[in-house]
Amino acid sequence: MSSRRLLLAALILGLIAAFFVLDLGQYLQLEYFKSRQAAIEGFRRSSPIAAGGLFFVIYVAVAALSLPGAAIMSLAVGAIFGLLWGALIVSFASSIGATLAFLSSRFLFREAVRSRFGDRLRAIDAGLEKEGASYLFVLRLVPAFPFVVVNLLMGLTRIRIPTFYWVSQLGMLPATLVYVNAGTQLATLESIRGLLSPALIGSFVLLGIFPFVARRAVEAFKGRRRLSKWPRPAKFDRNMVVIGAGSAGLVASYIAAAVKAKVTLVEKHRMGGDCLNTGCVPSKALIKSARLVAQAKRAREYGLRSVQVEFDFADVMERVQRVIKTVAPHDSVEHYTSLGVECIQGEAKIASPWAVEVRTGAGVRTLTTRSIVIAAGARPCVPAIPGLSEVGCLTSDTVWDLRVLPARLVVLGGGPIGCELAQCFARFGSKVTQIEMLPRILIREDPEISELLTRQFRDERIDVRIGHKAVRIVREDGEKVLVCEHGGKEVRIAFDELLCAVGRIANTTGYGLQELGIDPGPSCTIETNEYLQTLYPNIYACGDVAGPYHFTHTASHQAWYAAVNALFGGLKKFRTDYSVIPWATFTEPEVARVGINETEAKEKNTAYDVTTFGLEDLDRAIAEGETQGMVKVLTVPGRDRILGATIVGEHAAELIVEFIMAMKHGIGLNKILGTIHIYPTLAEANKYAAGNWKKAHAPQGLLRWVEKFHAWMRG
Ligand SMILES: Cc1cc2nc3c(=O)[nH]c(=O)nc-3n(C[C@H](O)[C@H](O)[C@H](O)COP(=O)(O)OP(=O)(O)OC[C@H]3O[C@@H](n4cnc5c(N)ncnc54)[C@H](O)[C@@H]3O)c2cc1C
């Protein structure tokens, strides 16, 4: 603690101690005021300003030091100054006192508490940010939340000082008026207990929850009003229409069918959406072939003189298509029809919140429905780089059509998709240059993880160019050339094909959203609330079209909420749970993560301990010749609570599941350490990381005593 903090803490403690040692509390008793009421009133009549000032200062001090007696003071002020002046004095004095207590708590404790419990306080911060001042207003309005506790707790949050002051003053006003008014009857009051009857407290509670109820009611009203502009059919053909049969749409429609709702799934292109046709499935199939090639090149490391790999890139790409075809039945019209989903191959357009038009080869049909789930996905984003449209580029949509391996490939983008594909093509023999504008690839991961992957890529002869901004594409001497800006200079990179992997953009146009007034939000996705409702309470959005995550597992996770809320929201709605979100990048080594990493912890000012375990010490990794990587776990300082884990290495995406499970169910590293892991496995790395954490957190003082005990036992 700094000397200024120590000084303030000492001053406050000294004043509180003086209050109790000198028994000043006796002057803040109802009986004392009643016995001295006449004398105090005399003082007020002769010197009203001095009397008012004195009460004001004492009240501020009592409130600021969180001393007992504020309620009695309010009664006394009411008795002596009457309702109007009394309310003025108490209202300002209590608000100023509360703000001083709030500031002291902020100055003395916030840093320390945030560094220990920052992640917990973030929920309160988020509540404050979202509900705004009404959150504090409720706490103030309901006397059941103690005045002192609210002051001190709020000091630990990020609420602004002026907001705290004015909301406190406004929120405490009703209770102030009740107390001061009761004070005007001081002579007849026997105790303050009788003052706040259960009925009165009940009224305050009602008043307190009023802002929340009102907000919800206003939202519901706005939603209904928006809906009322559209003619509502007397009867509906369906309970739900789902637009898009990707990961999100398939799960939403399956859930609906499973609970016996009448559901129609409309897909304009291919069942299975991106994941099956152009995303997860083909990319993982391609990665497998590329890995085999890379492993063969490492034959000598494994004691094999040589392993010749001969391949035709076209065959590899045909295998990718075979894999898609093998998985496709899982997402097929036949399969979903058998599950009870009506599947229509056609293009959907939302005609009204109650109707979806479907254009098929046979014409246009209009389906009336109680709810709509938009699961229209996203598409690759192609930036407006001058010259790009003239030379053309590959994207994750079109790269699967390649049958001839590009000799020189530029991969634009250092995110997961760019990294996975860059490594694949390099392994097949393309000369790959990877361009990333930011200072490192995989920017969401910690710097040492990006560096580890960059080193691996460079070892595999991928020319990783960080801090390179693509500015234009030109043709020079018959060659396509990408011109980048780097360190104030222009860099030219000749290429045969350019693969654009700079991000994905939600599909929000062409199917009626604009006509309904549903415009994309700042992140270019459809804006939804925590229940995944759009502007219209019966239209939901999930998956890539809604964000914020762009993964198959998050799309299906959201789809459950969208479907259940759409069908049963009238009875109970469920908030989408984003508390434990994992993901992986399937490069070699793989990078998998759940929860926060060190970079995010620093950005969010969350205190953390880091524990790592390097795979170079793991028997199985050594046996496999796959020692590149680590397990890195962030925990709450001094506590066995996991904030996040990153695993880099072979099968990292499988190994991370132990941490996902642990975080989801509040299991700490002690429990992971106490769980038998099969020897020799890569999964043991998790246990060893837990062991390292345990070692670093061993109670050194106790161990010194144990050492003495053993020495004593030896005699
Ligand atoms: C190369 C690549 C690799 C990836 N790898 C992984 C991975 O390893 N793991 C992972 O979790 N995620 C991965 N992803 C991301 C994952 O594919 C997506 O997050 C996921 O597919 C999103 O599912 P979705 O249902 O939201 O959208 P989509 O799968 O895009 O489905 C949307 C569907 O809606 C249809 N549609 C749109 N508008 C209409 C309309 N008006 N009428 C009818 N139909 C319409 C589209 O045709 C499409 O089929 C990868 C993505 C790419 C591109």
The ligand as a Tripos MOL2 file, in Angstrom:
@<TRIPOS>MOLECULE
LIG
   53    58     1     0     0
SMALL
NO_CHARGES

@<TRIPOS>ATOM
      1 C1        -11.7150  -22.3190  -44.2480 C.3       1 LIG1
      2 C2        -12.5510  -22.3400  -42.9980 C.ar      1 LIG1
      3 C3        -12.2130  -23.1800  -41.9870 C.ar      1 LIG1
      4 C4        -12.9710  -23.2110  -40.8320 C.ar      1 LIG1
      5 N1        -12.6100  -24.0690  -39.8360 N.ar      1 LIG1
      6 C5        -13.3390  -24.1030  -38.7030 C.ar      1 LIG1
      7 C6        -12.9940  -25.0170  -37.6800 C.ar      1 LIG1
      8 O1        -12.0290  -25.7770  -37.7900 O.2       1 LIG1
      9 N2        -13.7620  -25.0460  -36.5630 N.ar      1 LIG1
     10 C7        -14.8380  -24.2140  -36.4220 C.ar      1 LIG1
     11 O2        -15.4960  -24.2660  -35.3820 O.2       1 LIG1
     12 N3        -15.1840  -23.3310  -37.3770 N.ar      1 LIG1
     13 C8        -14.4590  -23.2710  -38.5090 C.ar      1 LIG1
     14 N4        -14.8330  -22.4010  -39.5070 N.ar      1 LIG1
     15 C9        -15.9820  -21.5140  -39.2890 C.3       1 LIG1
     16 C10       -17.2900  -22.2470  -39.5230 C.3       1 LIG1
     17 O3        -17.2740  -22.8290  -40.7800 O.3       1 LIG1
     18 C11       -18.4530  -21.2660  -39.3930 C.3       1 LIG1
     19 O4        -18.3520  -20.5970  -38.1820 O.3       1 LIG1
     20 C12       -19.7820  -21.9780  -39.4320 C.3       1 LIG1
     21 O5        -19.9140  -22.6780  -40.6310 O.3       1 LIG1
     22 C13       -20.9270  -20.9660  -39.2830 C.3       1 LIG1
     23 O6        -22.1520  -21.6210  -39.4440 O.3       1 LIG1
     24 P1        -23.4710  -20.7890  -39.7660 P.3       1 LIG1
     25 O7        -24.5880  -21.7720  -39.7010 O.co2     1 LIG1
     26 O8        -23.5720  -19.5980  -38.9500 O.co2     1 LIG1
     27 O9        -23.2990  -20.2720  -41.2510 O.3       1 LIG1
     28 P2        -23.0640  -21.0400  -42.6180 P.3       1 LIG1
     29 O10       -22.4110  -22.3460  -42.4240 O.co2     1 LIG1
     30 O11       -22.3970  -20.0640  -43.4960 O.co2     1 LIG1
     31 O12       -24.5330  -21.3270  -43.1450 O.3       1 LIG1
     32 C14       -25.3630  -20.3260  -43.6230 C.3       1 LIG1
     33 C15       -26.2490  -20.8940  -44.7010 C.3       1 LIG1
     34 O13       -27.2980  -19.9870  -44.9450 O.3       1 LIG1
     35 C16       -27.6210  -20.0600  -46.3230 C.3       1 LIG1
     36 N5        -28.3740  -18.8700  -46.6810 N.ar      1 LIG1
     37 C17       -27.9690  -17.5800  -46.5980 C.ar      1 LIG1
     38 N6        -28.9600  -16.7620  -46.9920 N.ar      1 LIG1
     39 C18       -29.9950  -17.5430  -47.3170 C.ar      1 LIG1
     40 C19       -31.3020  -17.2630  -47.7880 C.ar      1 LIG1
     41 N7        -31.7040  -16.0520  -47.9980 N.pl3     1 LIG1
     42 N8        -32.1110  -18.3070  -48.0160 N.ar      1 LIG1
     43 C20       -31.7200  -19.5610  -47.7960 C.ar      1 LIG1
     44 N9        -30.5000  -19.8680  -47.3570 N.ar      1 LIG1
     45 C21       -29.6490  -18.8790  -47.1130 C.ar      1 LIG1
     46 C22       -26.2530  -20.1740  -46.9830 C.3       1 LIG1
     47 O14       -26.3510  -20.7160  -48.2690 O.3       1 LIG1
     48 C23       -25.5280  -21.0990  -46.0000 C.3       1 LIG1
     49 O15       -25.6250  -22.4340  -46.3970 O.3       1 LIG1
     50 C24       -14.0950  -22.3640  -40.6880 C.ar      1 LIG1
     51 C25       -14.4550  -21.5220  -41.7370 C.ar      1 LIG1
     52 C26       -13.7060  -21.4930  -42.8730 C.ar      1 LIG1
     53 C27       -14.1040  -20.5900  -43.9880 C.3       1 LIG1
@<TRIPOS>BOND
     1     1     2 1
     2     2     3 ar
     3     2    52 ar
     4     3     4 ar
     5     4     5 ar
     6     4    50 ar
     7     5     6 ar
     8     6     7 ar
     9     6    13 1
    10     7     8 2
    11     7     9 ar
    12     9    10 ar
    13    10    11 2
    14    10    12 ar
    15    12    13 ar
    16    13    14 ar
    17    14    15 1
    18    14    50 ar
    19    15    16 1
    20    16    17 1
    21    16    18 1
    22    18    19 1
    23    18    20 1
    24    20    21 1
    25    20    22 1
    26    22    23 1
    27    23    24 1
    28    24    25 2
    29    24    26 1
    30    24    27 1
    31    27    28 1
    32    28    29 2
    33    28    30 1
    34    28    31 1
    35    31    32 1
    36    32    33 1
    37    33    34 1
    38    33    48 1
    39    34    35 1
    40    35    36 1
    41    35    46 1
    42    36    37 ar
    43    36    45 ar
    44    37    38 ar
    45    38    39 ar
    46    39    40 ar
    47    39    45 ar
    48    40    41 1
    49    40    42 ar
    50    42    43 ar
    51    43    44 ar
    52    44    45 ar
    53    46    47 1
    54    46    48 1
    55    48    49 1
    56    50    51 ar
    57    51    52 ar
    58    52    53 1
@<TRIPOS>SUBSTRUCTURE
     1 LIG1         1 GROUP 0 **** ****
